Amino acid sequence: MEFFEVLQQRFSCRSFQEKAIREEELLQILNAGRSAPTAVNRQPQRIFVVENASYLEQLKEATRFTFDAKTILVVCHDPSASWHRKNDQKDHGMIDSSIVASFMMLAATALGIGSTYVCAFDEEKVKAILQIPGEYRINCLLPLGYPNESMKERNRKPLEETVQQIK
């Protein structure tokens, strides 16, 4: 799929087939995330791949948005590894891990795999269930799988509403 076609085809998939993602496709998705830019190339992202049925079921205690996906990526960052802006110490790890998540979602789309960006979850419950180190911050959950639905018509604002040219 051509790049701009991937951009147009990506949608938030909320219904997945029972079939598990092939290992080689999962590795391609993870490598796409690894290629994402991060502030000062710190690469603070920490990604947990959840495919175990018991853990997937337990994650439903932390969010109702698992959509019964057979694979969920838990996208985190390590604040001790991320870049902090000098003037206000803003931690850019959440931004970096969002970019990583975007790259992985686009790669998934190119492979015919659906995804959605979930940020409605109980972070402490997810950490406890998956034994994620306490110092890590969870950015999002990415349920992945072969789509069981088609892309619905997108409702995007016109550029004039979201972009302002400064001349």
Backbone as ProteinMPNN parsed JSONL, in Angstrom:
{"seq_chain_A": "MEFFEVLQQRFSCRSFQEKAIREEELLQILNAGRSAPTAVNRQPQRIFVVENASYLEQLKEATRFTFDAKTILVVCHDPSASWHRKNDQKDHGMIDSSIVASFMMLAATALGIGSTYVCAFDEEKVKAILQIPGEYRINCLLPLGYPNESMKERNRKPLEETVQQIK", "coords_chain_A": {"N_chain_A": [[0.847, -1.178, 0.0], [0.586, 2.202, -0.838], [2.081, 5.063, 0.783], [0.411, 7.417, 1.263], [-2.043, 6.32, 0.793], [-2.204, 4.524, 2.891], [-2.454, 6.352, 4.989], [-5.012, 7.325, 4.455], [-6.532, 5.028, 4.709], [-6.329, 4.131, 7.348], [-8.123, 3.545, 10.295], [-10.029, 3.711, 13.34], [-10.332, 0.714, 14.535], [-12.704, -1.363, 15.937], [-13.602, -3.895, 16.129], [-12.591, -7.14, 15.891], [-11.272, -9.997, 14.118], [-11.161, -13.479, 15.096], [-8.759, -14.633, 14.528], [-5.292, -14.825, 15.21], [-2.616, -12.416, 15.066], [0.026, -12.771, 12.749], [3.35, -13.71, 13.641], [5.536, -12.587, 12.197], [4.359, -10.322, 11.105], [3.662, -8.898, 13.396], [6.238, -8.342, 14.337], [7.093, -6.618, 12.294], [5.403, -4.458, 12.766], [6.227, -3.699, 15.349], [8.883, -3.017, 14.781], [8.437, -0.832, 13.138], [7.551, 0.999, 15.025], [9.908, 1.229, 16.451], [11.413, 2.66, 14.664], [10.467, 5.202, 14.829], [10.734, 8.763, 15.352], [12.245, 10.243, 18.249], [12.554, 12.557, 20.972], [15.717, 13.967, 21.084], [16.689, 11.542, 20.355], [16.331, 9.684, 22.411], [14.705, 7.471, 22.789], [12.662, 6.497, 24.709], [10.521, 4.778, 24.824], [8.671, 1.981, 25.966], [7.433, -1.051, 25.296], [4.883, -3.325, 25.83], [3.89, -6.453, 24.883], [0.909, -8.036, 24.716], [-0.489, -11.102, 24.546], [-1.359, -13.322, 25.763], [-4.123, -15.164, 26.743], [-5.26, -15.129, 29.319], [-4.195, -12.796, 30.515], [-5.187, -10.915, 28.699], [-7.899, -11.133, 29.23], [-7.922, -10.306, 31.913], [-7.218, -7.643, 31.592], [-9.577, -6.433, 30.982], [-10.589, -5.629, 33.361], [-9.396, -3.246, 33.776], [-10.018, -1.621, 31.672], [-12.742, -1.042, 29.455], [-12.327, -1.168, 26.843], [-11.067, -3.195, 25.17], [-11.926, -4.598, 23.057], [-11.965, -7.291, 22.504], [-9.607, -8.016, 21.256], [-6.914, -10.047, 20.065], [-4.348, -9.393, 20.413], [-2.743, -6.96, 22.302], [-0.992, -4.011, 22.482], [0.816, -2.448, 24.954], [1.693, 0.679, 25.376], [4.273, 2.39, 26.689], [6.365, 4.74, 28.524], [9.627, 5.37, 29.824], [10.285, 7.573, 32.235], [12.816, 8.197, 33.228], [14.435, 7.777, 31.11], [13.597, 9.451, 29.134], [13.676, 12.606, 27.328], [13.841, 15.752, 28.926], [12.568, 18.956, 28.772], [14.604, 21.837, 29.022], [13.886, 24.455, 30.116], [11.472, 24.126, 31.561], [11.319, 21.55, 32.439], [9.595, 19.751, 31.217], [8.435, 16.554, 30.52], [9.095, 14.685, 27.744], [8.479, 12.125, 27.088], [5.855, 11.068, 26.899], [4.937, 12.258, 24.591], [6.815, 11.256, 22.767], [6.242, 8.483, 22.94], [3.683, 8.511, 21.934], [4.131, 9.179, 19.274], [5.533, 6.9, 18.503], [3.457, 5.021, 18.834], [1.738, 5.931, 16.819], [3.264, 5.422, 14.491], [3.3, 2.62, 14.654], [0.57, 2.03, 14.37], [0.113, 2.918, 11.758], [1.814, 1.197, 10.349], [0.555, -1.218, 10.929], [-1.866, -0.833, 9.552], [-0.9, -0.782, 6.906], [-0.315, -3.439, 6.647], [-2.746, -4.599, 6.627], [-3.927, -4.874, 9.066], [-5.979, -4.068, 11.78], [-6.315, -1.376, 14.174], [-6.652, 0.493, 17.233], [-6.477, 3.462, 19.179], [-6.287, 3.541, 22.505], [-6.974, 5.34, 25.33], [-8.423, 5.375, 27.599], [-8.248, 4.013, 30.464], [-7.419, 2.319, 33.538], [-4.562, 3.143, 34.847], [-2.966, 2.2, 37.022], [-4.135, -0.285, 37.555], [-3.627, -1.646, 35.139], [-0.83, -1.718, 35.231], [-0.471, -3.304, 37.53], [-1.703, -5.742, 36.792], [-0.111, -6.58, 34.619], [2.398, -6.446, 35.656], [4.043, -4.2, 35.229], [6.787, -2.037, 35.536], [6.663, 0.301, 38.222], [7.601, 2.923, 37.853], [7.326, 3.454, 35.176], [5.333, 5.133, 32.722], [2.163, 4.741, 31.384], [1.124, 5.278, 28.173], [-0.803, 4.557, 26.169], [-3.106, 1.98, 25.117], [-2.952, -0.356, 22.538], [-5.093, -2.119, 20.905], [-4.895, -4.755, 18.588], [-5.568, -6.381, 15.468], [-6.969, -8.491, 12.868], [-9.254, -6.79, 10.913], [-12.749, -6.851, 11.583], [-14.588, -5.353, 10.544], [-15.524, -2.676, 8.325], [-14.004, 0.397, 7.201], [-15.596, 3.248, 8.333], [-17.316, 6.16, 7.078], [-15.271, 8.989, 7.237], [-15.198, 11.762, 9.432], [-13.828, 14.567, 9.067], [-12.504, 17.698, 9.957], [-12.371, 20.676, 7.944], [-9.255, 21.856, 6.563], [-8.979, 24.596, 7.014], [-10.104, 25.004, 9.493], [-8.359, 23.858, 11.252], [-5.772, 24.588, 10.71], [-3.565, 27.298, 10.655], [-2.109, 29.753, 8.778], [0.811, 31.559, 9.188], [2.081, 34.455, 8.098]], "CA_chain_A": [[0.0, 0.0, 0.0], [1.336, 3.451, -0.896], [2.023, 5.778, 2.063], [-0.767, 8.277, 1.414], [-3.194, 5.417, 0.849], [-2.219, 4.039, 4.276], [-3.013, 7.431, 5.809], [-6.45, 7.415, 4.206], [-7.186, 3.769, 5.076], [-6.284, 3.863, 8.783], [-9.298, 3.946, 11.066], [-10.095, 3.094, 14.663], [-11.023, -0.568, 14.408], [-13.233, -1.787, 17.238], [-14.105, -5.263, 16.018], [-11.501, -7.925, 15.322], [-11.467, -11.422, 13.875], [-10.581, -14.382, 16.099], [-7.431, -15.046, 14.065], [-4.162, -14.105, 15.806], [-1.682, -11.767, 14.142], [1.227, -13.575, 12.496], [4.542, -13.219, 14.34], [6.352, -11.714, 11.336], [3.655, -9.041, 10.976], [3.827, -8.213, 14.675], [7.605, -7.806, 14.363], [7.128, -5.461, 11.399], [4.725, -3.368, 13.469], [7.112, -3.26, 16.434], [10.035, -2.347, 14.175], [7.981, 0.492, 12.693], [7.605, 1.834, 16.224], [11.318, 1.461, 16.787], [11.975, 3.632, 13.721], [9.85, 6.513, 15.068], [11.62, 9.753, 15.971], [12.024, 10.605, 19.648], [13.337, 13.736, 21.356], [17.147, 13.737, 21.293], [16.879, 10.111, 20.082], [16.418, 8.967, 23.69], [13.966, 6.212, 22.655], [12.193, 6.088, 26.033], [9.343, 3.911, 24.744], [8.731, 0.612, 26.469], [6.204, -1.635, 24.765], [4.565, -4.648, 26.347], [3.027, -7.172, 23.946], [0.03, -8.923, 25.478], [-1.209, -12.059, 23.704], [-1.826, -14.372, 26.652], [-5.577, -15.04, 26.91], [-5.58, -14.79, 30.704], [-3.891, -11.371, 30.701], [-6.139, -10.145, 27.895], [-9.161, -11.135, 29.979], [-7.741, -9.476, 33.108], [-7.173, -6.228, 31.202], [-10.956, -5.925, 30.954], [-10.824, -5.009, 34.67], [-8.778, -1.921, 33.74], [-10.64, -0.856, 30.594], [-13.768, -1.778, 28.705], [-12.002, -0.962, 25.432], [-10.114, -4.163, 24.609], [-12.577, -5.029, 21.82], [-11.662, -8.715, 22.349], [-8.435, -8.193, 20.387], [-6.027, -11.144, 20.466], [-3.064, -8.757, 20.722], [-2.802, -5.572, 22.762], [0.298, -3.41, 22.797], [0.753, -1.446, 26.012], [2.759, 1.609, 24.993], [4.705, 3.136, 27.872], [7.691, 5.353, 28.437], [10.403, 5.408, 31.058], [10.646, 8.977, 32.437], [14.255, 8.369, 33.472], [15.117, 7.668, 29.815], [13.087, 10.453, 28.186], [14.245, 13.951, 27.36], [13.057, 16.755, 29.648], [12.892, 20.29, 28.281], [15.434, 22.549, 30.009], [13.296, 25.605, 30.813], [10.365, 23.782, 32.465], [11.45, 20.122, 32.767], [8.511, 18.961, 30.625], [8.828, 15.206, 30.106], [8.629, 14.445, 26.381], [8.255, 10.697, 26.891], [4.48, 10.794, 26.474], [4.89, 12.662, 23.18], [7.601, 10.266, 22.019], [5.539, 7.199, 22.849], [2.536, 8.725, 21.032], [4.656, 9.087, 17.905], [5.796, 5.469, 18.319], [2.151, 4.375, 18.646], [1.244, 6.313, 15.487], [4.019, 4.654, 13.496], [2.857, 1.226, 14.707], [-0.781, 1.945, 13.804], [0.222, 3.044, 10.303], [2.39, -0.06, 9.853], [-0.513, -2.22, 11.013], [-2.779, -0.57, 8.435], [-0.23, -1.208, 5.672], [-0.335, -4.903, 6.641], [-4.131, -5.067, 6.666], [-4.255, -5.133, 10.469], [-6.669, -2.946, 12.397], [-5.846, -0.919, 15.483], [-7.287, 1.691, 17.779], [-5.691, 4.109, 20.229], [-7.118, 3.561, 23.71], [-6.357, 6.026, 26.47], [-9.353, 5.274, 28.725], [-7.896, 2.819, 31.234], [-6.896, 2.551, 34.879], [-3.124, 2.884, 34.695], [-2.445, 1.379, 38.118], [-4.62, -1.66, 37.368], [-2.872, -2.246, 34.026], [0.517, -1.998, 35.748], [-0.545, -4.43, 38.469], [-2.032, -6.967, 36.053], [0.999, -6.978, 33.743], [3.647, -6.264, 36.402], [4.833, -3.156, 34.574], [7.479, -1.265, 36.578], [5.905, 1.44, 38.735], [8.078, 4.218, 37.365], [6.907, 3.647, 33.781], [4.037, 5.774, 32.487], [1.463, 4.126, 30.258], [0.527, 6.257, 27.271], [-2.014, 4.047, 25.527], [-3.217, 0.573, 24.757], [-3.257, -0.511, 21.117], [-5.637, -3.405, 20.472], [-4.563, -5.041, 17.191], [-6.111, -7.614, 14.907], [-7.526, -8.394, 11.523], [-10.551, -6.122, 11.075], [-14.024, -7.533, 11.394], [-15.464, -4.269, 10.122], [-14.967, -1.798, 7.297], [-13.855, 1.78, 7.601], [-16.787, 4.076, 8.165], [-16.989, 7.47, 6.519], [-14.565, 9.837, 8.19], [-15.668, 13.123, 9.62], [-12.647, 15.385, 9.324], [-12.707, 19.133, 9.785], [-11.584, 21.244, 6.848], [-7.96, 22.398, 6.98], [-9.133, 25.978, 7.478], [-10.471, 24.99, 10.909], [-7.3, 23.29, 12.096], [-4.454, 25.097, 10.308], [-3.492, 28.743, 10.453], [-0.844, 30.157, 8.159], [1.373, 32.809, 9.704], [2.946, 34.984, 7.025]], "C_chain_A": [[0.896, 1.246, 0.0], [1.088, 4.251, 0.392], [0.745, 6.6, 2.235], [-2.068, 7.469, 1.409], [-3.341, 4.852, 2.27], [-2.852, 5.097, 5.18], [-4.528, 7.521, 5.662], [-7.204, 6.17, 4.681], [-7.214, 3.507, 6.581], [-7.553, 4.37, 9.457], [-9.252, 3.236, 12.41], [-10.978, 1.856, 14.583], [-11.439, -1.045, 15.799], [-13.869, -3.173, 17.203], [-13.076, -6.075, 15.242], [-11.902, -9.374, 15.107], [-10.79, -12.223, 14.984], [-9.128, -14.731, 15.795], [-6.332, -14.172, 14.685], [-3.28, -13.493, 14.718], [-0.46, -12.665, 13.976], [2.445, -12.894, 13.123], [5.356, -12.257, 13.48], [5.686, -10.355, 11.129], [3.768, -8.229, 12.267], [5.222, -7.599, 14.766], [7.748, -6.598, 13.446], [6.492, -4.247, 12.075], [5.627, -2.815, 14.568], [8.342, -2.54, 15.893], [9.666, -0.982, 13.615], [8.001, 1.457, 13.872], [9.024, 2.18, 16.611], [11.942, 2.515, 15.883], [11.419, 5.04, 13.93], [10.852, 7.484, 15.694], [11.235, 9.992, 17.429], [12.939, 11.777, 19.984], [14.761, 13.327, 21.718], [17.499, 12.255, 21.123], [17.009, 9.278, 21.359], [15.713, 7.616, 23.665], [13.46, 5.686, 24.009], [11.01, 5.121, 26.016], [9.659, 2.523, 25.295], [7.389, -0.01, 26.099], [6.045, -3.052, 25.296], [3.548, -5.281, 25.404], [2.218, -8.184, 24.749], [-0.753, -9.789, 24.497], [-1.786, -13.214, 24.52], [-3.303, -14.148, 26.982], [-5.968, -14.624, 28.328], [-5.328, -13.307, 30.976], [-4.857, -10.494, 29.911], [-7.48, -10.046, 28.62], [-9.058, -10.23, 31.21], [-7.711, -7.986, 32.778], [-8.565, -5.61, 31.127], [-11.36, -5.319, 32.3], [-10.31, -3.572, 34.692], [-9.357, -1.026, 32.655], [-11.728, -1.697, 29.944], [-13.469, -1.741, 27.218], [-10.904, -1.901, 24.925], [-10.623, -4.706, 23.281], [-12.277, -6.49, 21.48], [-10.52, -8.975, 21.368], [-7.561, -9.314, 20.946], [-4.616, -10.644, 20.782], [-3.345, -7.337, 21.187], [-1.38, -5.134, 23.069], [0.064, -2.357, 23.873], [1.963, -0.548, 25.795], [3.054, 2.523, 26.179], [5.945, 3.959, 27.539], [8.312, 5.348, 29.828], [10.849, 6.857, 31.262], [12.133, 9.202, 32.702], [15.057, 8.279, 32.179], [14.696, 8.769, 28.847], [13.773, 11.803, 28.374], [13.285, 14.883, 28.086], [13.528, 18.134, 29.193], [13.574, 21.095, 29.387], [14.677, 23.621, 30.8], [12.168, 25.249, 31.785], [10.333, 22.303, 32.869], [10.303, 19.263, 32.237], [9.063, 17.638, 30.106], [8.239, 14.933, 28.722], [8.383, 12.966, 26.089], [6.862, 10.349, 26.412], [4.311, 11.163, 24.999], [5.616, 11.622, 22.335], [6.838, 8.954, 21.86], [4.264, 7.318, 22.014], [2.967, 8.625, 19.579], [4.937, 7.624, 17.57], [4.484, 4.734, 18.044], [1.59, 4.69, 17.261], [1.948, 5.534, 14.391], [3.54, 3.203, 13.472], [1.458, 1.065, 14.125], [-0.744, 2.052, 12.284], [0.809, 1.772, 9.691], [1.336, -1.163, 9.866], [-1.476, -2.057, 9.841], [-2.182, -1.062, 7.125], [-0.252, -2.724, 5.52], [-1.758, -5.472, 6.657], [-4.611, -5.417, 8.063], [-4.889, -3.881, 11.059], [-6.085, -2.611, 13.758], [-6.746, 0.209, 15.96], [-6.456, 2.166, 18.958], [-6.596, 4.26, 21.445], [-6.365, 4.273, 24.829], [-7.288, 6.059, 27.685], [-9.089, 3.95, 29.445], [-7.42, 3.25, 32.611], [-5.426, 2.144, 34.857], [-2.585, 1.968, 35.786], [-2.907, -0.071, 38.002], [-3.858, -2.355, 36.245], [-1.476, -2.622, 34.502], [0.513, -3.219, 36.666], [-0.787, -5.745, 37.737], [-0.824, -7.484, 35.288], [2.365, -6.861, 34.404], [4.595, -5.31, 35.673], [5.493, -2.336, 35.672], [6.73, 0.024, 36.936], [6.322, 2.781, 38.19], [7.685, 4.485, 35.911], [5.552, 4.343, 33.748], [3.41, 5.122, 31.264], [0.783, 5.223, 29.448], [-0.808, 5.753, 26.748], [-1.96, 2.534, 25.425], [-3.568, 0.551, 23.278], [-3.782, -1.919, 20.864], [-5.364, -3.573, 18.975], [-5.242, -6.328, 16.748], [-6.608, -7.393, 13.494], [-8.941, -7.836, 11.657], [-11.739, -7.031, 10.776], [-15.069, -6.523, 10.938], [-14.761, -3.456, 9.05], [-14.85, -0.39, 7.853], [-15.164, 2.52, 7.337], [-16.36, 5.423, 7.587], [-16.361, 8.339, 7.599], [-15.195, 11.219, 8.258], [-14.463, 13.961, 10.026], [-12.967, 16.853, 9.064], [-11.897, 19.624, 8.592], [-10.283, 21.834, 7.395], [-8.086, 23.798, 7.566], [-9.484, 26.055, 8.965], [-9.337, 24.531, 11.818], [-5.91, 23.824, 11.793], [-4.54, 26.601, 10.121], [-2.119, 29.08, 9.9], [-0.413, 31.493, 8.745], [2.373, 33.294, 8.676], [3.622, 36.255, 7.452]], "O_chain_A": [[1.858, 1.318, 0.764], [0.031, 4.135, 1.012], [0.07, 6.481, 3.257], [-3.075, 7.905, 1.966], [-4.452, 4.719, 2.784], [-3.684, 4.78, 6.03], [-5.239, 7.766, 6.636], [-8.386, 6.252, 5.018], [-8.048, 2.73, 7.046], [-7.994, 5.493, 9.211], [-8.512, 2.268, 12.583], [-12.206, 1.946, 14.566], [-10.62, -1.118, 16.715], [-14.58, -3.569, 18.126], [-12.732, -5.755, 14.104], [-12.754, -9.911, 15.814], [-9.949, -11.701, 15.716], [-8.362, -15.08, 16.693], [-6.426, -12.945, 14.685], [-3.214, -13.997, 13.596], [0.028, -13.247, 14.944], [2.553, -11.668, 13.132], [5.818, -11.227, 13.971], [6.375, -9.344, 10.993], [3.95, -7.013, 12.226], [5.374, -6.464, 15.219], [8.454, -5.649, 13.787], [7.001, -3.132, 11.96], [5.773, -1.6, 14.702], [8.795, -1.559, 16.483], [10.492, -0.069, 13.616], [8.422, 2.605, 13.73], [9.306, 3.296, 17.047], [12.891, 3.191, 16.28], [11.862, 5.978, 13.267], [11.714, 7.077, 16.473], [10.06, 9.948, 17.792], [13.978, 11.963, 19.35], [14.975, 12.45, 22.556], [18.487, 11.776, 21.68], [17.724, 8.276, 21.376], [16.07, 6.714, 24.423], [13.788, 4.569, 24.406], [10.545, 4.691, 27.071], [10.75, 1.983, 25.113], [6.337, 0.455, 26.539], [6.963, -3.867, 25.217], [2.482, -4.718, 25.157], [2.778, -9.079, 25.382], [-1.568, -9.29, 23.721], [-2.603, -13.989, 24.021], [-3.686, -13.072, 27.442], [-6.908, -13.85, 28.511], [-6.155, -12.639, 31.596], [-5.294, -9.451, 30.398], [-8.116, -8.992, 28.619], [-9.986, -9.48, 31.516], [-8.131, -7.16, 33.589], [-8.706, -4.389, 31.2], [-12.345, -4.585, 32.383], [-10.734, -2.77, 35.525], [-9.206, 0.195, 32.71], [-11.632, -2.924, 29.895], [-14.263, -2.227, 26.413], [-9.928, -1.454, 24.323], [-9.846, -5.214, 22.473], [-12.326, -6.884, 20.315], [-10.471, -10.025, 20.728], [-7.483, -9.501, 22.16], [-3.798, -11.373, 21.343], [-4.094, -6.6, 20.545], [-0.657, -5.795, 23.814], [-0.785, -1.48, 23.719], [3.105, -0.958, 26.002], [2.212, 3.312, 26.61], [6.493, 3.886, 26.439], [7.624, 5.325, 30.849], [11.716, 7.33, 30.528], [12.653, 10.284, 32.43], [16.228, 8.658, 32.148], [15.37, 8.996, 27.843], [14.358, 12.095, 29.416], [12.072, 14.817, 27.89], [14.719, 18.442, 29.222], [13.167, 21.038, 30.547], [14.808, 23.692, 32.022], [11.928, 25.989, 32.738], [9.416, 21.867, 33.565], [10.063, 18.169, 32.747], [10.033, 17.609, 29.349], [7.02, 14.948, 28.551], [8.107, 12.603, 24.946], [6.695, 9.435, 25.604], [3.627, 10.464, 24.251], [5.099, 11.164, 21.316], [6.796, 8.383, 20.77], [3.81, 6.326, 21.443], [2.257, 8.056, 18.75], [4.614, 7.164, 16.475], [4.409, 3.918, 17.125], [1.029, 3.813, 16.604], [1.305, 5.041, 13.464], [3.391, 2.616, 12.4], [1.181, 0.07, 13.456], [-1.488, 1.354, 11.596], [0.356, 1.32, 8.639], [1.24, -1.949, 8.924], [-1.856, -3.043, 9.209], [-2.874, -1.688, 6.321], [-0.214, -3.24, 4.403], [-1.943, -6.688, 6.697], [-5.578, -6.16, 8.231], [-4.395, -2.77, 10.861], [-5.45, -3.443, 14.406], [-7.5, 0.798, 15.184], [-5.815, 1.372, 19.646], [-7.562, 5.022, 21.413], [-5.272, 3.867, 25.222], [-6.975, 6.699, 28.688], [-9.636, 2.909, 29.081], [-7.06, 4.408, 32.82], [-5.092, 0.959, 34.849], [-1.819, 1.049, 35.493], [-2.148, -0.988, 38.317], [-3.484, -3.52, 36.378], [-0.992, -3.716, 34.214], [1.4, -4.068, 36.579], [-0.142, -6.75, 38.034], [-0.54, -8.682, 35.301], [3.383, -7.149, 33.775], [5.787, -5.583, 35.525], [4.833, -1.971, 36.645], [6.234, 0.735, 36.063], [5.499, 3.688, 38.072], [7.712, 5.633, 35.468], [4.727, 4.159, 34.643], [4.061, 4.971, 30.23], [-0.025, 5.993, 29.969], [-1.826, 6.435, 26.867], [-0.919, 1.906, 25.619], [-4.385, 1.348, 22.817], [-2.989, -2.831, 20.629], [-5.576, -2.648, 18.192], [-5.461, -7.24, 17.544], [-6.661, -6.269, 12.995], [-9.74, -8.357, 12.435], [-11.723, -7.849, 9.856], [-16.268, -6.798, 10.944], [-13.543, -3.542, 8.892], [-15.501, -0.03, 8.834], [-15.75, 2.422, 6.259], [-15.18, 5.774, 7.61], [-16.854, 8.414, 8.724], [-15.662, 11.761, 7.256], [-14.127, 14.045, 11.208], [-13.617, 17.198, 8.077], [-10.857, 19.053, 8.266], [-10.221, 22.258, 8.549], [-7.376, 24.145, 8.51], [-9.195, 27.056, 9.621], [-9.359, 24.79, 13.021], [-4.966, 23.548, 12.533], [-5.475, 27.11, 9.503], [-1.095, 28.731, 10.489], [-1.194, 32.443, 8.786], [3.381, 32.638, 8.411], [4.384, 36.838, 6.68]]}, "name": "protein", "num_of_chains": 1, "seq": "MEFFEVLQQRFSCRSFQEKAIREEELLQILNAGRSAPTAVNRQPQRIFVVENASYLEQLKEATRFTFDAKTILVVCHDPSASWHRKNDQKDHGMIDSSIVASFMMLAATALGIGSTYVCAFDEEKVKAILQIPGEYRINCLLPLGYPNESMKERNRKPLEETVQQIK"}
